Amino acid sequence: PRIVANADDFARIKNDIQTNATMQQWYEKIKAKADSYIEMEPVKYEITEGRLLFVANEMRERMYYLGLMYNLTGEEKYLEAGWSNLEAVCNFQDWHTEHYLDTGVMMTAVAVGYDWLYQGLSEEQRAFVCEKAKTLGLETARKGYVGRATYNNFWLNTDTNWGLICNGGAAELALSIAEVDKEYCFEVLRNALQSMEQPIYKMAPDGAWHEGASYA
């Protein structure tokens, strides 16, 4: 794993859980949340108030919880639940580029899910996710970068949080599957990072977004 955390980070967290009472309490809460997702059906394609954003946010949260617990415990139940959700969103008709924030969040969700569950996925599962990641996510971003977008692509040139979320999602997804098509993924990554230069200054001087520490 290399998106947000790597193997050393997960090893450190596992050790801290054994030695730090606060970490133990956090672990139990995270485990309970992840376990609740195991009992739920995979996310479904639902447009609410003109957005897929609610589904994308839910998917991102599930990937963080299930992926974290899989890396901390190695238990198959977290892998299976994570995969069922990954498979579901990769079978969506689209990631709703009409409201591109939805696509940006979904790209982050799939990047984290693919990366954190990678060791447990079969070659066929990995190939499936990579193919869909390109067609539903990265290619829509690339079209924006080369001036071929058929949707509102103001997020390419904005200092709002859209600039971070949309381009950040593209960057994370490109990094997660980079070995599959390095030249293509690095083209997306390069453009995403350039676009992020405009809003990133609003994280100054202390690294918190100007609308609130957790807003962006």
Secondary structure, 3 states (H helix, E strand, C coil): CCCCCCHHHHHHHHHHHHHCHHHHHHHHHHHHHHHHHHCCCCCCCCCECCECHHHHHHHHHHHHHHHHHHHHHCCHHHHHHHHHHHHHHHCCCCCCHHHHHHHHHHHHHHHHHHHHHHHHCCHHHHHHHHHHHHHHHHHHHHHHHCCCCCCCCHHHHCCCHHHHHHHHHHHHHHHHCCCCCHHHHHHHHHHHHHHHHHHHHHHCCCCCCCCCCCCC
